[in-house]
Amino acid sequence: MLVVIVLVVLLVLVAAVGLVVWIRRAASCGRTTDAPQGARARSFIGDVLCRSAMTSGGFARLEFFDWGVRLRGVAVVSRWIVPTWEARYDELALAELVTLRFSRIAVWLRVRGEAGGIGFLSGFSEEILRELEARDVPVSRAVAQVRSTAELYARGPQ
C-alpha cells in the first residue's frame, strides 16, 4: 500500500512540475501591446507554434480586431498553456506559410524589427492570409518547410 501511495504522489509531483515548465515555456513566446479592447471582427480556432511550445487539439484562437491581431488560448485552462501574442497591423512585417516535417501548415507572423514571431496552425491559412492582406499586411503564400522553429527564429529581424 505504501508503494502505491508513493507512486501516486510521485506522479502528481511530476505532472505538476511538467505543467509549471510548460506554462513558463509558453509564456516566453508571449507578446502584448497596449491594444484597446475593440470589437472582435473575426476569429479562427487552431493551435500555436513557437520556439518552446506547440499545441494540438484546437487550444488557440487567432482574433482579428480593428487595431491588429491577438493569438491566445480558447478556454481558461488553455490560456495557461497558450501564450498571448498581440501585434498591431502596422507592426507586422510579414505573414508567411510554414510547415514542419509532419505538421499542418502554419501562418507565421513576423513583427518589424524583432526576431522570430509566432505561428498559428490551422486549416484556414488561406482565409487568414486574405484577412491580413485586406489590412495591408504583406503576405507570402509560398510554403516554407523548416526542420525546427529554431530556423524561423534564426532568420533575424525583418
PyMOL commands that place a pseudoatom at each C-alpha (Angstrom):
pseudoatom trace, name=CA, resn=MET, resi=1, chain=A, elem=C, hetatm=0, pos=[0.000, 0.000, 0.000]
pseudoatom trace, name=CA, resn=LEU, resi=2, chain=A, elem=C, hetatm=0, pos=[2.846, 2.390, 0.807]
pseudoatom trace, name=CA, resn=VAL, resi=3, chain=A, elem=C, hetatm=0, pos=[4.346, 1.779, -2.642]
pseudoatom trace, name=CA, resn=VAL, resi=4, chain=A, elem=C, hetatm=0, pos=[1.058, 2.769, -4.313]
pseudoatom trace, name=CA, resn=ILE, resi=5, chain=A, elem=C, hetatm=0, pos=[0.843, 5.980, -2.266]
pseudoatom trace, name=CA, resn=VAL, resi=6, chain=A, elem=C, hetatm=0, pos=[4.451, 6.885, -3.098]
pseudoatom trace, name=CA, resn=LEU, resi=7, chain=A, elem=C, hetatm=0, pos=[3.822, 6.229, -6.811]
pseudoatom trace, name=CA, resn=VAL, resi=8, chain=A, elem=C, hetatm=0, pos=[0.671, 8.365, -6.828]
pseudoatom trace, name=CA, resn=VAL, resi=9, chain=A, elem=C, hetatm=0, pos=[2.445, 11.218, -5.034]
pseudoatom trace, name=CA, resn=LEU, resi=10, chain=A, elem=C, hetatm=0, pos=[5.366, 10.934, -7.444]
pseudoatom trace, name=CA, resn=LEU, resi=11, chain=A, elem=C, hetatm=0, pos=[3.029, 11.001, -10.454]
pseudoatom trace, name=CA, resn=VAL, resi=12, chain=A, elem=C, hetatm=0, pos=[1.207, 14.079, -9.139]
pseudoatom trace, name=CA, resn=LEU, resi=13, chain=A, elem=C, hetatm=0, pos=[4.528, 15.796, -8.476]
pseudoatom trace, name=CA, resn=VAL, resi=14, chain=A, elem=C, hetatm=0, pos=[5.849, 15.015, -11.980]
pseudoatom trace, name=CA, resn=ALA, resi=15, chain=A, elem=C, hetatm=0, pos=[2.593, 16.233, -13.549]
pseudoatom trace, name=CA, resn=ALA, resi=16, chain=A, elem=C, hetatm=0, pos=[2.683, 19.479, -11.536]
pseudoatom trace, name=CA, resn=VAL, resi=17, chain=A, elem=C, hetatm=0, pos=[6.315, 20.167, -12.444]
pseudoatom trace, name=CA, resn=GLY, resi=18, chain=A, elem=C, hetatm=0, pos=[5.585, 19.404, -16.098]
pseudoatom trace, name=CA, resn=LEU, resi=19, chain=A, elem=C, hetatm=0, pos=[2.641, 21.818, -16.109]
pseudoatom trace, name=CA, resn=VAL, resi=20, chain=A, elem=C, hetatm=0, pos=[4.682, 24.593, -14.487]
pseudoatom trace, name=CA, resn=VAL, resi=21, chain=A, elem=C, hetatm=0, pos=[7.506, 24.114, -17.005]
pseudoatom trace, name=CA, resn=TRP, resi=22, chain=A, elem=C, hetatm=0, pos=[5.017, 24.161, -19.920]
pseudoatom trace, name=CA, resn=ILE, resi=23, chain=A, elem=C, hetatm=0, pos=[3.346, 27.344, -18.655]
pseudoatom trace, name=CA, resn=ARG, resi=24, chain=A, elem=C, hetatm=0, pos=[6.714, 29.115, -18.286]
pseudoatom trace, name=CA, resn=ARG, resi=25, chain=A, elem=C, hetatm=0, pos=[7.859, 27.993, -21.745]
pseudoatom trace, name=CA, resn=ALA, resi=26, chain=A, elem=C, hetatm=0, pos=[4.609, 29.129, -23.361]
pseudoatom trace, name=CA, resn=ALA, resi=27, chain=A, elem=C, hetatm=0, pos=[4.764, 32.484, -21.576]
pseudoatom trace, name=CA, resn=SER, resi=28, chain=A, elem=C, hetatm=0, pos=[8.233, 33.067, -23.050]
pseudoatom trace, name=CA, resn=CYS, resi=29, chain=A, elem=C, hetatm=0, pos=[6.610, 33.207, -26.513]
pseudoatom trace, name=CA, resn=GLY, resi=30, chain=A, elem=C, hetatm=0, pos=[4.102, 35.847, -25.469]
pseudoatom trace, name=CA, resn=ARG, resi=31, chain=A, elem=C, hetatm=0, pos=[3.950, 39.412, -26.717]
pseudoatom trace, name=CA, resn=THR, resi=32, chain=A, elem=C, hetatm=0, pos=[1.420, 42.008, -25.647]
pseudoatom trace, name=CA, resn=THR, resi=33, chain=A, elem=C, hetatm=0, pos=[0.794, 45.578, -26.705]
pseudoatom trace, name=CA, resn=ASP, resi=34, chain=A, elem=C, hetatm=0, pos=[-1.197, 48.423, -25.237]
pseudoatom trace, name=CA, resn=ALA, resi=35, chain=A, elem=C, hetatm=0, pos=[-4.034, 47.480, -27.555]
pseudoatom trace, name=CA, resn=PRO, resi=36, chain=A, elem=C, hetatm=0, pos=[-7.527, 48.792, -26.866]
pseudoatom trace, name=CA, resn=GLN, resi=37, chain=A, elem=C, hetatm=0, pos=[-10.305, 46.297, -26.202]
pseudoatom trace, name=CA, resn=GLY, resi=38, chain=A, elem=C, hetatm=0, pos=[-12.113, 46.843, -29.519]
pseudoatom trace, name=CA, resn=ALA, resi=39, chain=A, elem=C, hetatm=0, pos=[-14.707, 44.588, -31.065]
pseudoatom trace, name=CA, resn=ARG, resi=40, chain=A, elem=C, hetatm=0, pos=[-13.508, 41.292, -32.485]
pseudoatom trace, name=CA, resn=ALA, resi=41, chain=A, elem=C, hetatm=0, pos=[-14.107, 41.253, -36.243]
pseudoatom trace, name=CA, resn=ARG, resi=42, chain=A, elem=C, hetatm=0, pos=[-13.214, 37.623, -36.934]
pseudoatom trace, name=CA, resn=SER, resi=43, chain=A, elem=C, hetatm=0, pos=[-11.585, 34.657, -35.220]
pseudoatom trace, name=CA, resn=PHE, resi=44, chain=A, elem=C, hetatm=0, pos=[-10.165, 31.265, -36.126]
pseudoatom trace, name=CA, resn=ILE, resi=45, chain=A, elem=C, hetatm=0, pos=[-9.618, 28.198, -33.951]
pseudoatom trace, name=CA, resn=GLY, resi=46, chain=A, elem=C, hetatm=0, pos=[-6.327, 26.341, -34.249]
pseudoatom trace, name=CA, resn=ASP, resi=47, chain=A, elem=C, hetatm=0, pos=[-3.068, 25.805, -32.410]
pseudoatom trace, name=CA, resn=VAL, resi=48, chain=A, elem=C, hetatm=0, pos=[0.120, 27.661, -31.609]
pseudoatom trace, name=CA, resn=LEU, resi=49, chain=A, elem=C, hetatm=0, pos=[3.672, 27.082, -32.830]
pseudoatom trace, name=CA, resn=CYS, resi=50, chain=A, elem=C, hetatm=0, pos=[6.575, 28.950, -31.267]
pseudoatom trace, name=CA, resn=ARG, resi=51, chain=A, elem=C, hetatm=0, pos=[10.123, 28.401, -30.092]
pseudoatom trace, name=CA, resn=SER, resi=52, chain=A, elem=C, hetatm=0, pos=[9.201, 26.492, -26.964]
pseudoatom trace, name=CA, resn=ALA, resi=53, chain=A, elem=C, hetatm=0, pos=[5.593, 25.383, -27.394]
pseudoatom trace, name=CA, resn=MET, resi=54, chain=A, elem=C, hetatm=0, pos=[3.395, 23.623, -29.915]
pseudoatom trace, name=CA, resn=THR, resi=55, chain=A, elem=C, hetatm=0, pos=[-0.168, 22.600, -29.250]
pseudoatom trace, name=CA, resn=SER, resi=56, chain=A, elem=C, hetatm=0, pos=[-2.544, 20.255, -30.993]
pseudoatom trace, name=CA, resn=GLY, resi=57, chain=A, elem=C, hetatm=0, pos=[-6.278, 19.984, -30.500]
pseudoatom trace, name=CA, resn=GLY, resi=58, chain=A, elem=C, hetatm=0, pos=[-7.697, 23.461, -31.085]
pseudoatom trace, name=CA, resn=PHE, resi=59, chain=A, elem=C, hetatm=0, pos=[-6.314, 25.165, -27.973]
pseudoatom trace, name=CA, resn=ALA, resi=60, chain=A, elem=C, hetatm=0, pos=[-5.673, 28.575, -29.575]
pseudoatom trace, name=CA, resn=ARG, resi=61, chain=A, elem=C, hetatm=0, pos=[-7.705, 31.305, -31.203]
pseudoatom trace, name=CA, resn=LEU, resi=62, chain=A, elem=C, hetatm=0, pos=[-6.436, 33.921, -33.670]
pseudoatom trace, name=CA, resn=GLU, resi=63, chain=A, elem=C, hetatm=0, pos=[-8.587, 37.018, -33.324]
pseudoatom trace, name=CA, resn=PHE, resi=64, chain=A, elem=C, hetatm=0, pos=[-8.804, 39.949, -35.738]
pseudoatom trace, name=CA, resn=PHE, resi=65, chain=A, elem=C, hetatm=0, pos=[-9.614, 43.386, -34.362]
pseudoatom trace, name=CA, resn=ASP, resi=66, chain=A, elem=C, hetatm=0, pos=[-9.693, 46.808, -35.996]
pseudoatom trace, name=CA, resn=TRP, resi=67, chain=A, elem=C, hetatm=0, pos=[-6.271, 47.550, -34.401]
pseudoatom trace, name=CA, resn=GLY, resi=68, chain=A, elem=C, hetatm=0, pos=[-4.486, 44.213, -35.034]
pseudoatom trace, name=CA, resn=VAL, resi=69, chain=A, elem=C, hetatm=0, pos=[-4.372, 40.507, -34.148]
pseudoatom trace, name=CA, resn=ARG, resi=70, chain=A, elem=C, hetatm=0, pos=[-4.326, 38.560, -30.904]
pseudoatom trace, name=CA, resn=LEU, resi=71, chain=A, elem=C, hetatm=0, pos=[-3.473, 34.891, -30.501]
pseudoatom trace, name=CA, resn=ARG, resi=72, chain=A, elem=C, hetatm=0, pos=[-4.484, 33.313, -27.191]
pseudoatom trace, name=CA, resn=GLY, resi=73, chain=A, elem=C, hetatm=0, pos=[-5.946, 30.234, -25.552]
pseudoatom trace, name=CA, resn=VAL, resi=74, chain=A, elem=C, hetatm=0, pos=[-9.628, 29.494, -26.159]
pseudoatom trace, name=CA, resn=ALA, resi=75, chain=A, elem=C, hetatm=0, pos=[-10.619, 28.410, -22.664]
pseudoatom trace, name=CA, resn=VAL, resi=76, chain=A, elem=C, hetatm=0, pos=[-9.470, 29.371, -19.183]
pseudoatom trace, name=CA, resn=VAL, resi=77, chain=A, elem=C, hetatm=0, pos=[-7.246, 26.293, -18.838]
pseudoatom trace, name=CA, resn=SER, resi=78, chain=A, elem=C, hetatm=0, pos=[-5.695, 26.644, -22.305]
pseudoatom trace, name=CA, resn=ARG, resi=79, chain=A, elem=C, hetatm=0, pos=[-4.834, 30.283, -21.586]
pseudoatom trace, name=CA, resn=TRP, resi=80, chain=A, elem=C, hetatm=0, pos=[-2.184, 28.911, -19.238]
pseudoatom trace, name=CA, resn=ILE, resi=81, chain=A, elem=C, hetatm=0, pos=[-0.577, 26.711, -21.891]
pseudoatom trace, name=CA, resn=VAL, resi=82, chain=A, elem=C, hetatm=0, pos=[-1.009, 29.003, -24.927]
pseudoatom trace, name=CA, resn=PRO, resi=83, chain=A, elem=C, hetatm=0, pos=[0.879, 32.309, -24.953]
pseudoatom trace, name=CA, resn=THR, resi=84, chain=A, elem=C, hetatm=0, pos=[-0.996, 35.533, -25.531]
pseudoatom trace, name=CA, resn=TRP, resi=85, chain=A, elem=C, hetatm=0, pos=[0.571, 37.240, -28.540]
pseudoatom trace, name=CA, resn=GLU, resi=86, chain=A, elem=C, hetatm=0, pos=[-0.589, 40.573, -29.947]
pseudoatom trace, name=CA, resn=ALA, resi=87, chain=A, elem=C, hetatm=0, pos=[0.541, 42.814, -32.783]
pseudoatom trace, name=CA, resn=ARG, resi=88, chain=A, elem=C, hetatm=0, pos=[-0.893, 45.848, -34.494]
pseudoatom trace, name=CA, resn=TYR, resi=89, chain=A, elem=C, hetatm=0, pos=[-1.329, 45.542, -38.253]
pseudoatom trace, name=CA, resn=ASP, resi=90, chain=A, elem=C, hetatm=0, pos=[1.259, 48.270, -38.904]
pseudoatom trace, name=CA, resn=GLU, resi=91, chain=A, elem=C, hetatm=0, pos=[3.797, 46.338, -36.778]
pseudoatom trace, name=CA, resn=LEU, resi=92, chain=A, elem=C, hetatm=0, pos=[3.502, 43.152, -38.837]
pseudoatom trace, name=CA, resn=ALA, resi=93, chain=A, elem=C, hetatm=0, pos=[6.354, 42.804, -41.315]
pseudoatom trace, name=CA, resn=LEU, resi=94, chain=A, elem=C, hetatm=0, pos=[5.182, 39.574, -42.943]
pseudoatom trace, name=CA, resn=ALA, resi=95, chain=A, elem=C, hetatm=0, pos=[2.688, 36.741, -42.701]
pseudoatom trace, name=CA, resn=GLU, resi=96, chain=A, elem=C, hetatm=0, pos=[4.040, 33.607, -44.352]
pseudoatom trace, name=CA, resn=LEU, resi=97, chain=A, elem=C, hetatm=0, pos=[3.148, 29.949, -44.632]
pseudoatom trace, name=CA, resn=VAL, resi=98, chain=A, elem=C, hetatm=0, pos=[5.489, 27.486, -42.922]
pseudoatom trace, name=CA, resn=THR, resi=99, chain=A, elem=C, hetatm=0, pos=[5.356, 23.810, -42.093]
pseudoatom trace, name=CA, resn=LEU, resi=100, chain=A, elem=C, hetatm=0, pos=[7.383, 21.412, -40.025]
pseudoatom trace, name=CA, resn=ARG, resi=101, chain=A, elem=C, hetatm=0, pos=[8.070, 17.964, -41.455]
pseudoatom trace, name=CA, resn=PHE, resi=102, chain=A, elem=C, hetatm=0, pos=[5.000, 16.187, -40.045]
pseudoatom trace, name=CA, resn=SER, resi=103, chain=A, elem=C, hetatm=0, pos=[2.837, 19.158, -39.181]
pseudoatom trace, name=CA, resn=ARG, resi=104, chain=A, elem=C, hetatm=0, pos=[-0.001, 21.178, -40.600]
pseudoatom trace, name=CA, resn=ILE, resi=105, chain=A, elem=C, hetatm=0, pos=[0.657, 24.454, -42.377]
pseudoatom trace, name=CA, resn=ALA, resi=106, chain=A, elem=C, hetatm=0, pos=[1.049, 27.414, -40.035]
pseudoatom trace, name=CA, resn=VAL, resi=107, chain=A, elem=C, hetatm=0, pos=[0.676, 31.118, -40.693]
pseudoatom trace, name=CA, resn=TRP, resi=108, chain=A, elem=C, hetatm=0, pos=[3.911, 32.559, -39.279]
pseudoatom trace, name=CA, resn=LEU, resi=109, chain=A, elem=C, hetatm=0, pos=[3.539, 36.178, -38.132]
pseudoatom trace, name=CA, resn=ARG, resi=110, chain=A, elem=C, hetatm=0, pos=[6.657, 38.365, -38.002]
pseudoatom trace, name=CA, resn=VAL, resi=111, chain=A, elem=C, hetatm=0, pos=[6.931, 41.768, -36.362]
pseudoatom trace, name=CA, resn=ARG, resi=112, chain=A, elem=C, hetatm=0, pos=[9.148, 44.518, -37.799]
pseudoatom trace, name=CA, resn=GLY, resi=113, chain=A, elem=C, hetatm=0, pos=[12.467, 44.817, -36.011]
pseudoatom trace, name=CA, resn=GLU, resi=114, chain=A, elem=C, hetatm=0, pos=[12.017, 41.651, -33.952]
pseudoatom trace, name=CA, resn=ALA, resi=115, chain=A, elem=C, hetatm=0, pos=[13.485, 38.203, -34.493]
pseudoatom trace, name=CA, resn=GLY, resi=116, chain=A, elem=C, hetatm=0, pos=[11.157, 35.226, -34.634]
pseudoatom trace, name=CA, resn=GLY, resi=117, chain=A, elem=C, hetatm=0, pos=[7.433, 35.609, -34.378]
pseudoatom trace, name=CA, resn=ILE, resi=118, chain=A, elem=C, hetatm=0, pos=[4.675, 33.115, -33.754]
pseudoatom trace, name=CA, resn=GLY, resi=119, chain=A, elem=C, hetatm=0, pos=[2.834, 30.535, -35.810]
pseudoatom trace, name=CA, resn=PHE, resi=120, chain=A, elem=C, hetatm=0, pos=[-0.856, 29.720, -35.938]
pseudoatom trace, name=CA, resn=LEU, resi=121, chain=A, elem=C, hetatm=0, pos=[-1.625, 26.166, -37.073]
pseudoatom trace, name=CA, resn=SER, resi=122, chain=A, elem=C, hetatm=0, pos=[-4.978, 25.961, -38.787]
pseudoatom trace, name=CA, resn=GLY, resi=123, chain=A, elem=C, hetatm=0, pos=[-6.804, 24.570, -41.761]
pseudoatom trace, name=CA, resn=PHE, resi=124, chain=A, elem=C, hetatm=0, pos=[-7.877, 28.138, -42.575]
pseudoatom trace, name=CA, resn=SER, resi=125, chain=A, elem=C, hetatm=0, pos=[-4.489, 29.540, -43.619]
pseudoatom trace, name=CA, resn=GLU, resi=126, chain=A, elem=C, hetatm=0, pos=[-5.758, 30.959, -46.931]
pseudoatom trace, name=CA, resn=GLU, resi=127, chain=A, elem=C, hetatm=0, pos=[-8.633, 32.760, -45.230]
pseudoatom trace, name=CA, resn=ILE, resi=128, chain=A, elem=C, hetatm=0, pos=[-6.268, 34.129, -42.592]
pseudoatom trace, name=CA, resn=LEU, resi=129, chain=A, elem=C, hetatm=0, pos=[-3.889, 35.426, -45.272]
pseudoatom trace, name=CA, resn=ARG, resi=130, chain=A, elem=C, hetatm=0, pos=[-6.814, 37.100, -47.064]
pseudoatom trace, name=CA, resn=GLU, resi=131, chain=A, elem=C, hetatm=0, pos=[-7.845, 38.793, -43.809]
pseudoatom trace, name=CA, resn=LEU, resi=132, chain=A, elem=C, hetatm=0, pos=[-4.286, 40.040, -43.273]
pseudoatom trace, name=CA, resn=GLU, resi=133, chain=A, elem=C, hetatm=0, pos=[-3.938, 41.224, -46.886]
pseudoatom trace, name=CA, resn=ALA, resi=134, chain=A, elem=C, hetatm=0, pos=[-7.172, 43.188, -46.560]
pseudoatom trace, name=CA, resn=ARG, resi=135, chain=A, elem=C, hetatm=0, pos=[-5.479, 45.036, -43.694]
pseudoatom trace, name=CA, resn=ASP, resi=136, chain=A, elem=C, hetatm=0, pos=[-2.353, 45.812, -45.771]
pseudoatom trace, name=CA, resn=VAL, resi=137, chain=A, elem=C, hetatm=0, pos=[-0.103, 43.212, -44.127]
pseudoatom trace, name=CA, resn=PRO, resi=138, chain=A, elem=C, hetatm=0, pos=[2.491, 41.767, -46.558]
pseudoatom trace, name=CA, resn=VAL, resi=139, chain=A, elem=C, hetatm=0, pos=[1.901, 38.037, -47.111]
pseudoatom trace, name=CA, resn=SER, resi=140, chain=A, elem=C, hetatm=0, pos=[3.792, 35.178, -48.720]
pseudoatom trace, name=CA, resn=ARG, resi=141, chain=A, elem=C, hetatm=0, pos=[1.826, 32.168, -49.936]
pseudoatom trace, name=CA, resn=ALA, resi=142, chain=A, elem=C, hetatm=0, pos=[4.905, 30.058, -50.714]
pseudoatom trace, name=CA, resn=VAL, resi=143, chain=A, elem=C, hetatm=0, pos=[5.067, 27.280, -48.123]
pseudoatom trace, name=CA, resn=ALA, resi=144, chain=A, elem=C, hetatm=0, pos=[8.477, 27.130, -46.451]
pseudoatom trace, name=CA, resn=GLN, resi=145, chain=A, elem=C, hetatm=0, pos=[9.321, 23.748, -44.956]
pseudoatom trace, name=CA, resn=VAL, resi=146, chain=A, elem=C, hetatm=0, pos=[11.563, 24.055, -41.902]
pseudoatom trace, name=CA, resn=ARG, resi=147, chain=A, elem=C, hetatm=0, pos=[13.178, 21.384, -39.750]
pseudoatom trace, name=CA, resn=SER, resi=148, chain=A, elem=C, hetatm=0, pos=[12.533, 23.224, -36.492]
pseudoatom trace, name=CA, resn=THR, resi=149, chain=A, elem=C, hetatm=0, pos=[11.189, 26.507, -35.188]
pseudoatom trace, name=CA, resn=ALA, resi=150, chain=A, elem=C, hetatm=0, pos=[14.796, 27.498, -34.460]
pseudoatom trace, name=CA, resn=GLU, resi=151, chain=A, elem=C, hetatm=0, pos=[15.181, 28.135, -38.211]
pseudoatom trace, name=CA, resn=LEU, resi=152, chain=A, elem=C, hetatm=0, pos=[12.335, 30.652, -38.072]
pseudoatom trace, name=CA, resn=TYR, resi=153, chain=A, elem=C, hetatm=0, pos=[13.984, 32.498, -35.189]
pseudoatom trace, name=CA, resn=ALA, resi=154, chain=A, elem=C, hetatm=0, pos=[17.438, 32.361, -36.829]
pseudoatom trace, name=CA, resn=ARG, resi=155, chain=A, elem=C, hetatm=0, pos=[16.235, 34.471, -39.775]
pseudoatom trace, name=CA, resn=GLY, resi=156, chain=A, elem=C, hetatm=0, pos=[16.637, 37.583, -37.656]
pseudoatom trace, name=CA, resn=PRO, resi=157, chain=A, elem=C, hetatm=0, pos=[14.560, 40.761, -37.524]
pseudoatom trace, name=CA, resn=GLN, resi=158, chain=A, elem=C, hetatm=0, pos=[12.532, 41.820, -40.555]
for i in range(1, 158): cmd.bond("trace and resi %d" % i, "trace and resi %d" % (i + 1))
show_as sticks, trace
zoom trace
